[in-house]
Amino acid sequence: MHKTAIALSGGADSLMSLLLLRETGAEVMAVHARFLGADDEALHERLHGLCAKLRVPFHLVDLRREFEELVIAPFVRAYQSGLTPNPCATCNPAIKFGLLLDRVRELGADRLATGHYARLARTPHGAALYRGLDADKDQSYFLSRVPRERFEQVIFPLADWTKSAVRQALAERGLTPPAGRESQEVCFIPSDYRDFLRERNVRLGGPGPITLADGTVLGRHAGLWNHTLGQRKGLGIAYSQPLYVTGKDFVQNRLLVGPKSETLSSGCRTGIPNLLWPPELWPGEILAQTIYRQRPEPARVSVDQTGMTITFPEPRPMPTPGQVAAVYSAEGQVLAGAVIEEASHAA
């Protein structure tokens, strides 16, 4: 019989995953990974008590140094380089399905379960990753950079669950998640990434002009890193029509703004992709997702040795360099994932 380690964060999703595994009769151990220096000792005690009550072995794995080196430091460097990074998509391959998976195997488990909303299918070509049943909570986008071979030792108990069903099932069992709250979108940023960077005294670019594409100066920005493509609010400028961030000129330290039509894109170029399915087996109809809260939409995708070129048939919101581009089949299978390097404006 398989021995399964469940990554127990303290939230509702990992707790429900643990219960589902136990109810199938699986041999289970619980593992809580410490990622942050100010990790919650009280939470550890509650997790240990819960596992003792459920008669599940509990292990605490310290990955704080590795998390700093492999997730937080690259996040800071990306902002220093003018990118808008996606730390969750970095953490999944490097930490959760990288080092943590290695650690639980050292503890005697032969597979890792997590509370992600995504599905895995076993095929003659290896594990295939699919979108989860709950479209609003689907996390396959963030998983698209995890190497395919890692999924051979992974299971997602919530593949066919919705968030509302998880809450209801826990209530019916009279259980409350030990963390007492849902985790924030980026675990190491309590509120605003700008505050996080300031508190760490990160050296970033200073003030410069806000201009239209023709060079007309409309105001001043406090640093390009404070702004994201497509941003409308918080620019501090007045104009005859709504203006959005359309680009960043790092050579002249200019923040470029324009009407909404200038925030549309015809496609993007990525770095070397993580291929979750051989390109020769890709279907004729391809979908691409370049923003987390966006649904995958039709696109043309070509792959070469240095990256992917994604072309949109119709103009779409501008992809942001540093974020992730995930490629899907019409059935929701994740075919590839890569970091966006450059976006092109719509003609």
Contacts in CASP RR format, 6 or more apart in sequence:
PFRMAT RR
TARGET T0000
AUTHOR 0000-0000-0000
METHOD contacts of the structure
MODEL  1
MHKTAIALSGGADSLMSLLLLRETGAEVMAVHARFLGADDEALHERLHGL
CAKLRVPFHLVDLRREFEELVIAPFVRAYQSGLTPNPCATCNPAIKFGLL
LDRVRELGADRLATGHYARLARTPHGAALYRGLDADKDQSYFLSRVPRER
FEQVIFPLADWTKSAVRQALAERGLTPPAGRESQEVCFIPSDYRDFLRER
NVRLGGPGPITLADGTVLGRHAGLWNHTLGQRKGLGIAYSQPLYVTGKDF
VQNRLLVGPKSETLSSGCRTGIPNLLWPPELWPGEILAQTIYRQRPEPAR
VSVDQTGMTITFPEPRPMPTPGQVAAVYSAEGQVLAGAVIEEASHAA
1 26 0 8 1.000
1 27 0 8 1.000
2 26 0 8 1.000
2 27 0 8 1.000
2 110 0 8 1.000
2 111 0 8 1.000
3 27 0 8 1.000
3 28 0 8 1.000
3 29 0 8 1.000
3 108 0 8 1.000
3 109 0 8 1.000
3 110 0 8 1.000
3 111 0 8 1.000
4 21 0 8 1.000
4 26 0 8 1.000
4 27 0 8 1.000
4 28 0 8 1.000
4 29 0 8 1.000
4 109 0 8 1.000
4 110 0 8 1.000
4 111 0 8 1.000
4 112 0 8 1.000
4 113 0 8 1.000
4 155 0 8 1.000
5 28 0 8 1.000
5 29 0 8 1.000
5 30 0 8 1.000
5 31 0 8 1.000
5 59 0 8 1.000
5 104 0 8 1.000
5 107 0 8 1.000
5 108 0 8 1.000
5 109 0 8 1.000
5 111 0 8 1.000
5 112 0 8 1.000
5 113 0 8 1.000
6 14 0 8 1.000
6 17 0 8 1.000
6 18 0 8 1.000
6 21 0 8 1.000
6 28 0 8 1.000
6 29 0 8 1.000
6 30 0 8 1.000
6 31 0 8 1.000
6 112 0 8 1.000
6 113 0 8 1.000
6 114 0 8 1.000
7 14 0 8 1.000
7 31 0 8 1.000
7 32 0 8 1.000
7 33 0 8 1.000
7 96 0 8 1.000
7 100 0 8 1.000
7 112 0 8 1.000
7 113 0 8 1.000
7 114 0 8 1.000
7 115 0 8 1.000
8 14 0 8 1.000
8 15 0 8 1.000
8 18 0 8 1.000
8 30 0 8 1.000
8 31 0 8 1.000
8 32 0 8 1.000
8 47 0 8 1.000
8 51 0 8 1.000
8 58 0 8 1.000
9 32 0 8 1.000
9 179 0 8 1.000
9 183 0 8 1.000
10 32 0 8 1.000
10 43 0 8 1.000
10 46 0 8 1.000
10 47 0 8 1.000
10 177 0 8 1.000
10 178 0 8 1.000
10 179 0 8 1.000
10 180 0 8 1.000
11 177 0 8 1.000
11 178 0 8 1.000
11 179 0 8 1.000
11 180 0 8 1.000
11 182 0 8 1.000
11 183 0 8 1.000
12 163 0 8 1.000
12 166 0 8 1.000
12 167 0 8 1.000
12 170 0 8 1.000
12 177 0 8 1.000
12 182 0 8 1.000
13 115 0 8 1.000
13 116 0 8 1.000
13 117 0 8 1.000
13 158 0 8 1.000
13 163 0 8 1.000
13 166 0 8 1.000
14 114 0 8 1.000
14 115 0 8 1.000
15 50 0 8 1.000
15 170 0 8 1.000
15 175 0 8 1.000
15 177 0 8 1.000
15 178 0 8 1.000
16 115 0 8 1.000
16 157 0 8 1.000
16 158 0 8 1.000
16 161 0 8 1.000
16 166 0 8 1.000
16 169 0 8 1.000
16 170 0 8 1.000
17 113 0 8 1.000
17 114 0 8 1.000
17 115 0 8 1.000
17 156 0 8 1.000
17 157 0 8 1.000
17 158 0 8 1.000
18 28 0 8 1.000
18 30 0 8 1.000
18 54 0 8 1.000
18 56 0 8 1.000
18 113 0 8 1.000
19 169 0 8 1.000
19 170 0 8 1.000
19 173 0 8 1.000
19 175 0 8 1.000
20 157 0 8 1.000
20 158 0 8 1.000
21 28 0 8 1.000
21 113 0 8 1.000
21 157 0 8 1.000
22 28 0 8 1.000
22 54 0 8 1.000
22 56 0 8 1.000
28 56 0 8 1.000
29 56 0 8 1.000
29 57 0 8 1.000
29 58 0 8 1.000
29 59 0 8 1.000
29 104 0 8 1.000
29 107 0 8 1.000
29 108 0 8 1.000
29 109 0 8 1.000
30 47 0 8 1.000
30 51 0 8 1.000
30 56 0 8 1.000
30 57 0 8 1.000
30 58 0 8 1.000
30 59 0 8 1.000
31 58 0 8 1.000
31 59 0 8 1.000
31 60 0 8 1.000
31 61 0 8 1.000
31 100 0 8 1.000
31 103 0 8 1.000
31 104 0 8 1.000
31 107 0 8 1.000
32 44 0 8 1.000
32 47 0 8 1.000
32 58 0 8 1.000
32 59 0 8 1.000
32 60 0 8 1.000
32 61 0 8 1.000
33 61 0 8 1.000
33 62 0 8 1.000
33 63 0 8 1.000
33 95 0 8 1.000
33 96 0 8 1.000
33 100 0 8 1.000
33 103 0 8 1.000
34 60 0 8 1.000
34 61 0 8 1.000
34 62 0 8 1.000
34 63 0 8 1.000
34 64 0 8 1.000
35 63 0 8 1.000
35 64 0 8 1.000
35 67 0 8 1.000
35 71 0 8 1.000
35 95 0 8 1.000
35 187 0 8 1.000
35 188 0 8 1.000
36 64 0 8 1.000
36 67 0 8 1.000
36 187 0 8 1.000
36 188 0 8 1.000
37 64 0 8 1.000
39 64 0 8 1.000
43 178 0 8 1.000
43 179 0 8 1.000
44 60 0 8 1.000
46 178 0 8 1.000
47 58 0 8 1.000
47 178 0 8 1.000
48 58 0 8 1.000
49 58 0 8 1.000
50 178 0 8 1.000
51 57 0 8 1.000
51 58 0 8 1.000
52 58 0 8 1.000
59 107 0 8 1.000
61 100 0 8 1.000
61 103 0 8 1.000
61 104 0 8 1.000
63 95 0 8 1.000
63 99 0 8 1.000
63 100 0 8 1.000
63 103 0 8 1.000
66 95 0 8 1.000
66 99 0 8 1.000
67 91 0 8 1.000
67 95 0 8 1.000
67 188 0 8 1.000
70 90 0 8 1.000
70 91 0 8 1.000
70 94 0 8 1.000
70 95 0 8 1.000
70 99 0 8 1.000
71 87 0 8 1.000
71 90 0 8 1.000
71 91 0 8 1.000
71 94 0 8 1.000
71 95 0 8 1.000
71 188 0 8 1.000
72 87 0 8 1.000
72 188 0 8 1.000
74 85 0 8 1.000
74 87 0 8 1.000
74 90 0 8 1.000
75 85 0 8 1.000
75 87 0 8 1.000
75 90 0 8 1.000
76 197 0 8 1.000
76 200 0 8 1.000
76 202 0 8 1.000
78 84 0 8 1.000
78 85 0 8 1.000
78 322 0 8 1.000
79 85 0 8 1.000
79 193 0 8 1.000
79 197 0 8 1.000
79 202 0 8 1.000
79 204 0 8 1.000
79 225 0 8 1.000
80 202 0 8 1.000
80 203 0 8 1.000
80 204 0 8 1.000
80 225 0 8 1.000
82 224 0 8 1.000
82 225 0 8 1.000
82 248 0 8 1.000
82 250 0 8 1.000
82 321 0 8 1.000
83 321 0 8 1.000
83 322 0 8 1.000
84 228 0 8 1.000
84 229 0 8 1.000
84 320 0 8 1.000
84 321 0 8 1.000
84 322 0 8 1.000
84 323 0 8 1.000
85 322 0 8 1.000
85 323 0 8 1.000
86 142 0 8 1.000
86 292 0 8 1.000
86 322 0 8 1.000
86 323 0 8 1.000
86 324 0 8 1.000
86 339 0 8 1.000
87 186 0 8 1.000
87 188 0 8 1.000
88 142 0 8 1.000
88 185 0 8 1.000
88 186 0 8 1.000
89 141 0 8 1.000
89 142 0 8 1.000
89 144 0 8 1.000
89 145 0 8 1.000
89 324 0 8 1.000
89 339 0 8 1.000
90 145 0 8 1.000
92 142 0 8 1.000
92 143 0 8 1.000
92 145 0 8 1.000
92 146 0 8 1.000
93 145 0 8 1.000
93 146 0 8 1.000
93 147 0 8 1.000
93 150 0 8 1.000
93 274 0 8 1.000
96 114 0 8 1.000
97 112 0 8 1.000
97 143 0 8 1.000
97 146 0 8 1.000
97 150 0 8 1.000
97 151 0 8 1.000
97 154 0 8 1.000
98 150 0 8 1.000
100 112 0 8 1.000
101 112 0 8 1.000
101 150 0 8 1.000
101 153 0 8 1.000
101 154 0 8 1.000
104 112 0 8 1.000
105 153 0 8 1.000
110 153 0 8 1.000
111 153 0 8 1.000
111 154 0 8 1.000
111 155 0 8 1.000
112 153 0 8 1.000
112 154 0 8 1.000
112 155 0 8 1.000
113 154 0 8 1.000
113 155 0 8 1.000
113 156 0 8 1.000
113 157 0 8 1.000
114 154 0 8 1.000
114 156 0 8 1.000
115 156 0 8 1.000
115 157 0 8 1.000
115 158 0 8 1.000
116 139 0 8 1.000
116 143 0 8 1.000
116 156 0 8 1.000
116 158 0 8 1.000
117 132 0 8 1.000
117 133 0 8 1.000
117 134 0 8 1.000
117 137 0 8 1.000
117 138 0 8 1.000
117 139 0 8 1.000
117 156 0 8 1.000
117 158 0 8 1.000
117 159 0 8 1.000
117 161 0 8 1.000
117 163 0 8 1.000
118 129 0 8 1.000
118 130 0 8 1.000
118 131 0 8 1.000
118 132 0 8 1.000
118 138 0 8 1.000
118 139 0 8 1.000
118 140 0 8 1.000
118 143 0 8 1.000
118 156 0 8 1.000
118 159 0 8 1.000
119 129 0 8 1.000
119 130 0 8 1.000
119 131 0 8 1.000
119 132 0 8 1.000
119 133 0 8 1.000
119 140 0 8 1.000
119 156 0 8 1.000
119 159 0 8 1.000
119 160 0 8 1.000
120 127 0 8 1.000
120 128 0 8 1.000
120 129 0 8 1.000
120 130 0 8 1.000
120 151 0 8 1.000
120 154 0 8 1.000
120 155 0 8 1.000
120 156 0 8 1.000
120 159 0 8 1.000
121 127 0 8 1.000
121 128 0 8 1.000
121 130 0 8 1.000
122 128 0 8 1.000
125 277 0 8 1.000
125 278 0 8 1.000
125 281 0 8 1.000
126 148 0 8 1.000
126 152 0 8 1.000
127 148 0 8 1.000
127 151 0 8 1.000
127 152 0 8 1.000
127 154 0 8 1.000
128 276 0 8 1.000
128 277 0 8 1.000
128 333 0 8 1.000
129 140 0 8 1.000
129 143 0 8 1.000
129 144 0 8 1.000
129 146 0 8 1.000
129 148 0 8 1.000
129 151 0 8 1.000
129 276 0 8 1.000
129 333 0 8 1.000
129 334 0 8 1.000
130 140 0 8 1.000
130 331 0 8 1.000
130 332 0 8 1.000
130 333 0 8 1.000
130 334 0 8 1.000
131 138 0 8 1.000
131 140 0 8 1.000
131 328 0 8 1.000
131 332 0 8 1.000
131 334 0 8 1.000
132 138 0 8 1.000
132 139 0 8 1.000
132 140 0 8 1.000
132 159 0 8 1.000
132 160 0 8 1.000
133 159 0 8 1.000
133 160 0 8 1.000
133 161 0 8 1.000
133 162 0 8 1.000
134 161 0 8 1.000
134 162 0 8 1.000
134 163 0 8 1.000
135 295 0 8 1.000
136 163 0 8 1.000
137 162 0 8 1.000
137 163 0 8 1.000
140 326 0 8 1.000
140 328 0 8 1.000
140 332 0 8 1.000
140 334 0 8 1.000
141 289 0 8 1.000
141 292 0 8 1.000
141 324 0 8 1.000
141 326 0 8 1.000
142 292 0 8 1.000
142 324 0 8 1.000
143 334 0 8 1.000
144 274 0 8 1.000
144 276 0 8 1.000
144 324 0 8 1.000
144 326 0 8 1.000
144 327 0 8 1.000
144 334 0 8 1.000
144 336 0 8 1.000
144 337 0 8 1.000
145 274 0 8 1.000
145 324 0 8 1.000
145 337 0 8 1.000
145 338 0 8 1.000
145 339 0 8 1.000
146 274 0 8 1.000
147 274 0 8 1.000
148 274 0 8 1.000
148 275 0 8 1.000
148 276 0 8 1.000
148 277 0 8 1.000
158 166 0 8 1.000
170 176 0 8 1.000
170 177 0 8 1.000
184 190 0 8 1.000
186 193 0 8 1.000
188 196 0 8 1.000
189 196 0 8 1.000
190 196 0 8 1.000
194 225 0 8 1.000
194 226 0 8 1.000
197 204 0 8 1.000
197 225 0 8 1.000
204 223 0 8 1.000
204 225 0 8 1.000
205 223 0 8 1.000
205 224 0 8 1.000
205 225 0 8 1.000
205 253 0 8 1.000
206 222 0 8 1.000
206 223 0 8 1.000
206 224 0 8 1.000
206 253 0 8 1.000
207 220 0 8 1.000
207 221 0 8 1.000
207 222 0 8 1.000
207 223 0 8 1.000
208 220 0 8 1.000
208 221 0 8 1.000
208 223 0 8 1.000
208 253 0 8 1.000
208 254 0 8 1.000
208 255 0 8 1.000
209 217 0 8 1.000
209 219 0 8 1.000
209 220 0 8 1.000
209 221 0 8 1.000
209 252 0 8 1.000
209 253 0 8 1.000
209 254 0 8 1.000
209 255 0 8 1.000
210 217 0 8 1.000
210 218 0 8 1.000
210 219 0 8 1.000
210 220 0 8 1.000
210 221 0 8 1.000
210 235 0 8 1.000
210 237 0 8 1.000
210 254 0 8 1.000
210 255 0 8 1.000
210 257 0 8 1.000
211 217 0 8 1.000
211 218 0 8 1.000
211 254 0 8 1.000
211 255 0 8 1.000
211 256 0 8 1.000
211 257 0 8 1.000
212 218 0 8 1.000
212 256 0 8 1.000
212 257 0 8 1.000
212 258 0 8 1.000
213 246 0 8 1.000
213 256 0 8 1.000
213 258 0 8 1.000
213 262 0 8 1.000
215 254 0 8 1.000
218 237 0 8 1.000
218 239 0 8 1.000
218 243 0 8 1.000
218 257 0 8 1.000
219 236 0 8 1.000
219 237 0 8 1.000
221 227 0 8 1.000
221 235 0 8 1.000
221 255 0 8 1.000
223 253 0 8 1.000
223 255 0 8 1.000
224 248 0 8 1.000
224 250 0 8 1.000
224 253 0 8 1.000
224 255 0 8 1.000
227 235 0 8 1.000
227 245 0 8 1.000
227 248 0 8 1.000
227 255 0 8 1.000
228 245 0 8 1.000
228 320 0 8 1.000
229 245 0 8 1.000
229 246 0 8 1.000
229 247 0 8 1.000
229 248 0 8 1.000
229 263 0 8 1.000
229 318 0 8 1.000
229 320 0 8 1.000
229 343 0 8 1.000
230 244 0 8 1.000
230 245 0 8 1.000
230 246 0 8 1.000
230 263 0 8 1.000
230 317 0 8 1.000
230 318 0 8 1.000
231 244 0 8 1.000
231 245 0 8 1.000
232 242 0 8 1.000
232 243 0 8 1.000
232 244 0 8 1.000
232 245 0 8 1.000
235 243 0 8 1.000
235 245 0 8 1.000
235 257 0 8 1.000
237 243 0 8 1.000
237 257 0 8 1.000
241 259 0 8 1.000
242 259 0 8 1.000
242 260 0 8 1.000
243 257 0 8 1.000
243 258 0 8 1.000
243 259 0 8 1.000
244 257 0 8 1.000
244 258 0 8 1.000
244 259 0 8 1.000
244 260 0 8 1.000
244 262 0 8 1.000
244 263 0 8 1.000
245 255 0 8 1.000
245 256 0 8 1.000
245 257 0 8 1.000
245 263 0 8 1.000
246 256 0 8 1.000
246 257 0 8 1.000
246 258 0 8 1.000
246 262 0 8 1.000
246 263 0 8 1.000
246 318 0 8 1.000
246 345 0 8 1.000
247 255 0 8 1.000
247 256 0 8 1.000
248 254 0 8 1.000
248 255 0 8 1.000
248 256 0 8 1.000
249 255 0 8 1.000
249 256 0 8 1.000
261 346 0 8 1.000
262 345 0 8 1.000
263 317 0 8 1.000
263 318 0 8 1.000
264 315 0 8 1.000
264 316 0 8 1.000
264 317 0 8 1.000
264 318 0 8 1.000
264 345 0 8 1.000
264 346 0 8 1.000
265 312 0 8 1.000
265 315 0 8 1.000
265 316 0 8 1.000
265 317 0 8 1.000
265 318 0 8 1.000
265 319 0 8 1.000
265 343 0 8 1.000
265 344 0 8 1.000
265 345 0 8 1.000
265 346 0 8 1.000
266 311 0 8 1.000
266 312 0 8 1.000
266 315 0 8 1.000
266 344 0 8 1.000
266 345 0 8 1.000
266 346 0 8 1.000
266 347 0 8 1.000
267 299 0 8 1.000
267 310 0 8 1.000
267 311 0 8 1.000
267 312 0 8 1.000
267 316 0 8 1.000
267 319 0 8 1.000
267 343 0 8 1.000
267 344 0 8 1.000
268 290 0 8 1.000
268 309 0 8 1.000
268 310 0 8 1.000
268 319 0 8 1.000
268 325 0 8 1.000
268 340 0 8 1.000
268 341 0 8 1.000
268 342 0 8 1.000
268 343 0 8 1.000
268 344 0 8 1.000
269 307 0 8 1.000
269 308 0 8 1.000
269 309 0 8 1.000
269 310 0 8 1.000
269 340 0 8 1.000
269 341 0 8 1.000
269 342 0 8 1.000
269 343 0 8 1.000
269 344 0 8 1.000
270 307 0 8 1.000
270 308 0 8 1.000
270 309 0 8 1.000
270 310 0 8 1.000
270 325 0 8 1.000
270 337 0 8 1.000
270 338 0 8 1.000
270 339 0 8 1.000
270 340 0 8 1.000
270 341 0 8 1.000
271 306 0 8 1.000
271 307 0 8 1.000
271 308 0 8 1.000
271 338 0 8 1.000
271 339 0 8 1.000
271 340 0 8 1.000
271 341 0 8 1.000
272 305 0 8 1.000
272 306 0 8 1.000
272 307 0 8 1.000
272 338 0 8 1.000
273 303 0 8 1.000
273 307 0 8 1.000
273 308 0 8 1.000
273 327 0 8 1.000
273 336 0 8 1.000
273 337 0 8 1.000
273 338 0 8 1.000
274 336 0 8 1.000
274 337 0 8 1.000
274 338 0 8 1.000
275 303 0 8 1.000
275 335 0 8 1.000
275 336 0 8 1.000
276 334 0 8 1.000
276 335 0 8 1.000
276 336 0 8 1.000
276 337 0 8 1.000
277 333 0 8 1.000
277 334 0 8 1.000
277 335 0 8 1.000
277 336 0 8 1.000
279 303 0 8 1.000
279 335 0 8 1.000
279 336 0 8 1.000
282 301 0 8 1.000
282 329 0 8 1.000
282 335 0 8 1.000
283 329 0 8 1.000
283 330 0 8 1.000
285 298 0 8 1.000
285 329 0 8 1.000
285 330 0 8 1.000
286 298 0 8 1.000
286 299 0 8 1.000
286 300 0 8 1.000
286 301 0 8 1.000
286 327 0 8 1.000
286 328 0 8 1.000
286 329 0 8 1.000
286 335 0 8 1.000
287 296 0 8 1.000
287 297 0 8 1.000
287 298 0 8 1.000
287 299 0 8 1.000
287 327 0 8 1.000
287 328 0 8 1.000
287 329 0 8 1.000
287 330 0 8 1.000
287 332 0 8 1.000
288 296 0 8 1.000
288 297 0 8 1.000
288 298 0 8 1.000
288 299 0 8 1.000
288 301 0 8 1.000
288 310 0 8 1.000
288 312 0 8 1.000
288 325 0 8 1.000
288 326 0 8 1.000
288 327 0 8 1.000
288 328 0 8 1.000
289 295 0 8 1.000
289 296 0 8 1.000
289 297 0 8 1.000
289 325 0 8 1.000
289 326 0 8 1.000
289 328 0 8 1.000
290 310 0 8 1.000
290 316 0 8 1.000
290 319 0 8 1.000
290 320 0 8 1.000
290 323 0 8 1.000
290 324 0 8 1.000
290 325 0 8 1.000
290 326 0 8 1.000
290 340 0 8 1.000
291 317 0 8 1.000
291 319 0 8 1.000
291 320 0 8 1.000
291 323 0 8 1.000
292 323 0 8 1.000
294 317 0 8 1.000
296 326 0 8 1.000
296 328 0 8 1.000
296 332 0 8 1.000
297 312 0 8 1.000
297 316 0 8 1.000
298 312 0 8 1.000
298 313 0 8 1.000
299 310 0 8 1.000
299 311 0 8 1.000
299 312 0 8 1.000
299 313 0 8 1.000
299 327 0 8 1.000
300 310 0 8 1.000
300 311 0 8 1.000
300 313 0 8 1.000
301 308 0 8 1.000
301 309 0 8 1.000
301 310 0 8 1.000
301 311 0 8 1.000
301 327 0 8 1.000
301 336 0 8 1.000
302 308 0 8 1.000
302 309 0 8 1.000
303 336 0 8 1.000
307 338 0 8 1.000
308 325 0 8 1.000
308 327 0 8 1.000
308 336 0 8 1.000
308 337 0 8 1.000
308 338 0 8 1.000
310 325 0 8 1.000
310 327 0 8 1.000
315 346 0 8 1.000
318 343 0 8 1.000
318 345 0 8 1.000
319 325 0 8 1.000
319 340 0 8 1.000
319 343 0 8 1.000
320 340 0 8 1.000
320 343 0 8 1.000
321 340 0 8 1.000
321 341 0 8 1.000
321 342 0 8 1.000
321 343 0 8 1.000
322 339 0 8 1.000
322 340 0 8 1.000
322 341 0 8 1.000
323 339 0 8 1.000
323 340 0 8 1.000
324 337 0 8 1.000
324 338 0 8 1.000
324 339 0 8 1.000
324 340 0 8 1.000
325 337 0 8 1.000
325 338 0 8 1.000
325 339 0 8 1.000
325 340 0 8 1.000
326 334 0 8 1.000
326 336 0 8 1.000
326 337 0 8 1.000
327 334 0 8 1.000
327 335 0 8 1.000
327 336 0 8 1.000
327 337 0 8 1.000
328 334 0 8 1.000
328 335 0 8 1.000
329 335 0 8 1.000
END
